[in-house]
Amino acid sequence: MAVAYRLRPYLYYARCAFQRRAAYRLANFTGIAVNFFFFLIHAQVFLAFFGERRLLGGWRPEDAVLYFAISEALLMVLIAFPDRANNVSVRIRSGDIVCDLARPVSLYARDLAERLGTSLYYLPARAFVLALAAGLLYGIAPPLRAELWLAPLSLLLGVGVMASIWYLTHATAFWAEAATGPVLAITFVHTVLGGVVVPLDFYPEGLRVVCDALPFRAALYTPVALLAGRLEGGALVFGLVHQAGWFALLALAARAVEARGVMRLAAQGG
């Protein structure tokens, strides 16, 4: 009972985040069109890249198309871009953060709950629609393997890793006037090193080692590659351990940053 009582406010935040996203249906329809457009670009570029070759680096053309179909379908589920009008950095700058601190909740845990609520909305409202459209157009579908049972766990860890990264990025507003610079930097780095533009398997060996060490792989590449049938055996074990390890490290870092940031917070208003 005590655990349920402590979790109740975070379930409320998750529900509110779900409802906020659901209120803007036109924005979701527009997002579906944009994501599908970029999927088509990725798919056609890689089909042209393969040309007459049926195998390159262990990948077939249809493997690449499936990867990008799942990647674009899950982009908002896994990345869960923060609300521009109500993220931690905005609340710090406006002084509204003092209202959050008056509540018996953790800033980081609230942020994580809201990301989960947002992801739960985008899963049926966008991911399934995009995956179905891509499957019908190219005749592709995730391979039916036993590893797919681990996909929900990988998706949950991916959301947790990215939510932690976003929180740490926006929490820089405790020490700076705004977090715009770090947010843009993280967006660019994650796009390049997280497998959004190109699957990490196509990178040179040295760059691939760097990507495998950083947390950005855990946020998108691992769950997408798992669903696309590109992870099995030792690679799958590494991917899940990598996700769990980075989530734990980032969560600890987020709690430490929250404690230090609150100690130096100065807000004015009335």
N, C-alpha and C positions, 0 to 999 in steps of 0.2 A: 504493500500500500504506500509506503513512504517513497519508493522509487517512482510509482505511478503519479504520486502527487507532485514530485519534483519535475517530472517530465511534462506535466500538463501545460505549463506556459509555452514550452517549446513546440508542442503539438499545435497549440493555438497559432504561433508564429508561422509554422509550416502551412497550416490551413489558410491563413490570411495571404501568404505568398501565392498559394495555388489560386485563390479567388481573384487576386489582383491580376494575374496573367490571364485567367479565364474571362475577365471583364472586357479585355481588348481583343475580341475575336478577329476583327479586321487586320490587326497587327500580326496575328498568327497566320492568317491566310496569306498576307504579304510575305511573311517570313518563309512560308512553305514554297512560294514561287521563287524567292531569291535563292534558297538552299537548293532547289531543284535545278535552277539555272546553273549554279556553280558546279553541281554534280555533273551536268551534261558537259560542261567545259572540261572538267577533270577527266571524265570518261573518254571523251573524244581525243584529248591530247595524249592520253596513255595508249589508246588504241592505235593512234598514229605512231607513237613512240615504238611500240612493238613491231608495227609494220607486218612483214611476212613471218617474223619469228614467233614460234609457238611457245617458247620458254626462254626466260631471261632472269637469272638470279633466283631460280626456283619458282618464279611467278609466271602464270599464264595471263593472257590479256583479260580473260573473264575474272581472274582473281583480282586484278587491279580495279576493274569496274565494280565488283562486289565490295571491295574495300572502301572505295569512295562513296558508294551508295550508302553503306552503313555509317561512314564517317559523317556525311552531310545529314543523314537522318538523326544521328545522335549528337550533333554538334551542340544544340541548345540544351539537350539533356545533361551532357557531361560538362560543357563549359559554363553554362548558366550565368551569362553575363549579369553583373550586379545592376540593380535598379539605379539609374542615374540620379534620380531625385531623392532616394532614400537610403543610400549606402552609408557605411560607417564614416567615410571621409567627409561627406556632405553634412552628416549630423554633428561631427566634430567641429567643422567650420561654422555652422549655424548656431552652435551651442545647445542644440536639441539633445545632445548626447547625455546631458545631465539628467534628463527624464529617464533615459535608459539605465543610468547608474542608480537611480532611485528604486528601480525594480529589482526583485530578487532573482536576477538572471545574469548569465555570463554574456558579454558582448559577442564573443566568439561562438558560443553555443547557439545564440540567437541567429547569428549569421548562417551557421551551418544548417539550422532548422529551416530557415527561409530558402536556402539553396535546394534542400531536399524537396520542399514543397513546390518550388519552381520546376524542378526536374520531373516530379511526378505529374505535373500538368503537361509538360512537353512530350512525355513518353507516348501517351495515346493521341494527343492532339497534333503532334508534328512527326515524331519518329515513325510511327506505324504507317502514316499516310505516305511519307516520302519513300519508305522502304517498299511499300506495295507498288507505288508508281514506278520506281526504278526496276523492280522485279518484273512487272508487266512489260515494260519497254525493252529491257535487255534479256529477259528470260533467265534471271539469276535469283538465287536464294541461298541463305546460309546453309552450309553442309550439315546434315543431321549426324552429329557426333556426340559421344558421351560428354565431351568437354563443355558442351553448351549448357550443362547443368550448373557450371561455375560462372556463367555469364552474369546472373544477377549480383553475385558477390563482387565480381570485377567492376560492374557498373556502379555499385554502391561505393566501392573504394575510390573509383575514378571521380565521382562527384565529391567525395570527402576531400580528396587531394586538391582538386581545383578550387573548392570552396575555401580551403585553408590558404591557398596561394592568393586568392582574391582578398581574403581578410587581411593577410599580412601586407599586401600591397596597399590597400586603402588605409590601413592603420598607420602608414607613414605620415598621415596627416596629423598625428600627435606631435610630430617633430617638424613638419613643414607646413607651409601655408595651404597647400593643396596636394593631392595625390595624382594629379593628371599625368605628370611625367612618368612615374613608376607604372601606372596603369597602361599607358601606351607602350612602354618598354616590354612589360610582361606579355601584352597581347601579341607583339611582334615576335618575341622570343618563342612563345608557345606555338605560334603558327608555324615557325620554321623547325623547331626542335621537338615538337609534340606529335608530328606525323599528320598535320592538317593538309599541308601542300603536297608533300611527297611521303610515301610510306618509308619508315626508317630503314627498311631493308635495302633501299636503293642508294643510301648514303655511303660514302667511302668509309673504310674500316675505322680510321681514326675518329671521324665525326660520329660514327655509330657508337663507338665506345663512350664518347661524351654524352650522347643522347641517352644511352642506357644507364648512365650514372645520375642524370638529373631527374627531377620529379615530373617534368612535363610529359615524359613518356607514359607515366602512370595515369595521367589525367585523360588521355584520349587514345593513344596508340594501343595500349594493352587490351582494353575492352573491345575496341573495334577489330583488332587483329584476331582476338579470340572468337568473336562472332563470325569473322570471315574465314575461319578455319586455318589461320596462319600460325597458331600457337598450339603446341602439343608437347607432351613429355617434359623434358628438362626446361625448355623455353617457356612452357606454361607455368611451371613451378616458379621459375625466376620471375616471371611477370607478376604473379600474385604476391610473392614475397616482397618484391620491389614496391608494389602498390601499398601493401600493409605497412612496410617499414617507413616509407615516406609519409604516409598518413599519420603515423604515430609521431614522427619527428616534427612534422609541420604543426600538428595539434599542440604539442608541447611548446613549440616556438610561439604559436599564436597566444597561448595562455600567458607566457612570459612577457610578450610584447604588450598584451592587454594590461597586465599588472604594472609594468613600467610606465606605459602611456598614461594610465589613469592617475598615477602619482604626480605627473608633471602637467596634467590638464588644468587649464585656466579658462573659465568661461564667464562671459559677462551677459547680462540681460536681466529681465524682470517681467 
